[in-house]
Amino acid sequence: MPTAKVAFFSPPGERADFMISEAPDDVEIVLVDPSLSDDEQAALCRDVSAMITSKVSVDVLKQCPNVKIVQTLSAGYDMLDLAAILEMGILVANNGGANAIAVSEHTIAMMISLTTNLWHQYDYTMKDKTWKTGMDKLRVREITDKTIGIVGLGRIGKQVAKRLKGFDTKTIFYDVIDVPQDVQDDLNVERVELDDLLRESDIVTLHVPLTRRTRGMISDRELEMMKPDAYLVNCCRGPVVDEAALHRALSQRKILGAGLDVLEVEPTPVDNPLFDLDNVVITPHMAGPGEESTQRAADFAYYNIAKLLSGEEAESLVTPE
């Protein structure tokens, strides 16, 4: 018999069915459609002890006195009013690195796609049905022996560094948080200042949360520092990059190309000028979702909520900047 009620915010459908099916026997899931009004959401959540969501308003939480934790299935938590929620005494936790492997693999795929012009090869062959015609102008390079700069050596950044060891890259990183030397040695990475990373890297890859500090951290100044034959990869959060500045840099060939899984506005407008460029690869925020990562995220969410409700300390708690 269920002993805890947990609200899961999702429209009805396959994702909701999956999360309900994965719930432990002692958990009753209350499905909350995000399209409902705040009052309608609050009415459903009045007696829940926890919420699984990346977005819920403070007004809803004020009407739900039993909520002890807001648990996300993603690494990001930027759609939550973190300061206000924590001030209410409610904890916030992210997914404990559930999608770190998926995002790191997507990041490596972006790097290889950019350096080999893989998407142009696909277009010429599959769409135009030509065999090498026009491909002699494509620049194809290896990532082996290149300098890769990782901005943010958290769970995802570490997984990227781990995989790059197999490519024999020189991997440097920048992070505002100290990374123990033994971890750096194990990952074969070296810490440098951000400006130095931008100047030295053949590929710059971003893996930071979206905060007031990181919003727009890559703009005209930073892009000007990068090598003219360097690439930028962003698989974290769109607003970390000033999109207008990136468009200028790509249009003027100040950098060679960019791989983006995230954009400032999602879904991005169909007239986004980045779509008109031939030196950018865009995927629709698909780096994280996958069979394995979705399962890990669900498992961790229920584990973490159960841990807190049993009187233990929850894991992967988000703290203010």
N, C-alpha and C positions, 0 to 999 in steps of 0.2 A: 504494500500500500504506500503511495507517495507520501513523503514526509516534508518535501520542499516544493515550492512553486517557483518556477523560473520563466521569465518572459523572454521569448525569442522574437526579435523584430525582423519580419520578412513578409513579403507578399506570399500568398498561398502558391505552392508550386513544388518543383522537384527539390529545391534547396531546403525549403521548410520541411518537406516530408523526410528528407535525409536527417536533419537535426532532431526531429521528433523520434525517428527510429533509433537514433544513437543515444537517446537519453537513458540514463540509468533507471532501474525499476523504481527507485525511491524518489524520482523527480517527475513532477507534473509540469509539462510544457504549456505555457499560455502563448499562443501565436498572436502577435500584434502586427497588423498591417501598417507600415509607416505612412501610408496615404491617409490614415485616419487623423482626425483633429487631435490636438493635445488632450482635450477633455475625454475624448473617446479612448485614446490610448491609456490615459490615467485610470479610467473606469475598469479597464481590463487588468491593469497592473497593481491595483490597490493593495493586494495582499501578497505580492510576490516578494521573495527574498533576494533575488538577483535578476539581472538583465543581461542578455547576450545581444549586443548591438554596437555599432560604431557611431550611432547617431540617436540621441534622445535629448529632448529639451529639458532645461532646468524646471520649467513650469510643470512638466509631467512628473519629474522626480519629487517636486514639492508635495505632490498629492499621493505619494507612495512611501509612507513612513517606514516600511519594513525593508526597503532595499539597502543592502549592505555593500554590493559591488556591482559595477558595470564592467562586464567582460567583453572585449572585442575578439572577433575571429581574425582580425588583421593585425599587422604590425603597427599601422597608423592609428592615431586617435585624434587627429586634428579637427574632426567634425564635432567633437565633444567640447563643451565649455569646461575645460579641466579645472581651472581655478575655482569656479563656482561649485562644481560637483564635489571637489575635495573639501571645500569650506563647509559643505553640508554634512561632512563626516562619512561620505560614501567613497569607497575605494574604486580605483580604475586600474584595470589590468589589460595588457595586450596579449597577443597570442603565444608568447613564450618562444618565438622563433619557429613557429610551425611552418611558415612559408619560406624560411631562409634558404633552403636547398633549391626550391623551385625558382625563386627570384635570382639566386646566384647563377643557376644554369641558364636562365633567360638572358642574364647579363652577358655571360660568355658567348651565347648565341648572337647577341647584338654585336659584340666586338668582332666576331668572325664574319658576320654578314656585312659589316661596314668595311673591314679591311680587304675582303675578297670581292666586294660589289656583288654579293650573292643574289640580292633581290633584282638587280639589273640582269644578271645571267638568267634568272628565272623568267623575267619578262620577255627577254629576247627569244628564249627557247620555247616557253610554254604559251605565251600570249601571241607573239609574232610568228612563231613556228619557223624560226630561222636557226641555222646551225653555225654558230660563231660569227655570223655576220654582224659587224659593228662592235664586236667585243674586243677588238685589238686596242680600242681606246680606253678600256677599263683598266684601272689600276688594281692589281692584286698583290696583297702583301701578307706576310705571316705575322702572327702576334708573338711568336717565339723571339726571345732576346729583346723585345721592346720594353720600354718603361711604362708601366701601368700605375696610375695614381688613383688610389681609393680614398674618397672623401667620406669618412665615417666608417670606423672599424668596429661596428657593433656586430650583432648576430649575422646579418646578411653580409656585411663587409668581410667578416672573417671567412665565411663560406666562399666568397669570391676569391679571396687570397689563397685559400686552401686549394682551390681548383687551378689557380694560375701557376702553382708550383709545378704542375705537370706540363706547363708550356714553357718553363725555363725563362720566365719574364723577370725583369727587375721590378719589384713591386714596392712602391712607396705609399705612405698613407698620411692623412691628417685627421686628427680627432681632438675635440676639446677635452675629452676624458682620457686620463692616463691609461695606457695599455701596458700591462706588466712586460718586462723585458723577455721573460721566458716564453710568453705568448708570441711576441714579435719574432723571437728566434725560431719558434716552432713553425710559424707561418712564412718565415723567410721574408719579412717586411721590415722597412725602415721608416721611422717617423720623420716627417719634414714639415715645415710651415706651409700653409695653404698656397701662398704666392709662389714658393719654390716648386711645389707640386704642379701647379698650373704651367709653369715655365718649362719644366723638365719632362712632363709626361707625353707619351705618344697617344695614350688613351686616358681620359679622365672619366671615372665612373662614380656616380653619386649614390650614397646610401645613408642618408640622414633623415631624421623625422622632420616634419614640417612644424616649425615653431617660429616665434617672432624673430629669433636669431637667424634662422636658416631661410626664411622667406626672401626670395630674390637674391640669395647669396651668390649666384652666378649671373652676372649682368655684363654690361659693356666693358667695365674695367677688367673683370676676370677673363672674359673671352679674348680681350686684346693681349693678355699675357700668354695665352696658349700658342703653341707652335702653329704655323699656317698649315701644316700637314697632320695636325692632331685631330682626334675625334672626341666628342662628348657623348657619354651614355647616361641617361637618367631613368632609373627603374625605382625611384623612391616616391617623390611627390612632385607633381607638376609645378606648383608655385615656387619651388626651390630655385627654378630657373626663370629669369625674366625672358618671357617668350618673344617679346618684340626685339629685345637685344639679340637673342639667339637668331631670329630671322635675319636681322641685319648682318650678323657675322657669317651666316651660311650663304646669304645672297652675295655678299662681297668677297666670299672665299677667304675670310680671315681665319677660319678653321676649315678642315677638309669635309667634315660631315658630323652627323649626330644620329644617335639611336635613342628613341623616346618611347617608353611604355606608358608615360603619364604626361598630361598636359595641364595647363593652368585651369581650363574649364573642361569638365567632363560631364556628359558627352561633349566633345568639342564641336563647334559650329562647322557646317559643311564648307563654309567659305574661309576656314582657317588658312592663311597664306602659306603655312608650312607644307600643306598638301601639294602646292605647286612647285616645290623645290625637288631637284633630282639628287640631292646629297643628304637626305634625311630618311630614316626608316622609322615608321610609327606603328606601334601595336596598341590595341585598345585596353590598356591596363589589365593585361592578361598574364603578367609575370608570376603573380602569386597563386591564382587558382589552379588546382590540378587535383587529380585523384588522391595522391598521397598527402599533399599539403592540406587539403580539405579535411581528410580523415584526422590528421594530426591536430588541426585547429579545433575540431569538434571534441576530440579526446581531451585535449588540454583544457578547454573551456569547462567541461563538466568536472574534470579532476580538480581544477583550481577553485571552482565554486564550492564543491564538496569539502575541500580542505578548509576553506574559510568558514563555512557554516558549521563545521565540526569543532571549531574553536582554534584551529591552527592558523598560522600566518600564510596568506595567499602569496603566490609567486608572480613574478613579472609585473610588479606594480609600477605604475607610471607616477613619476614625481614632477612637481612644477619645475620650470626652467631655473 
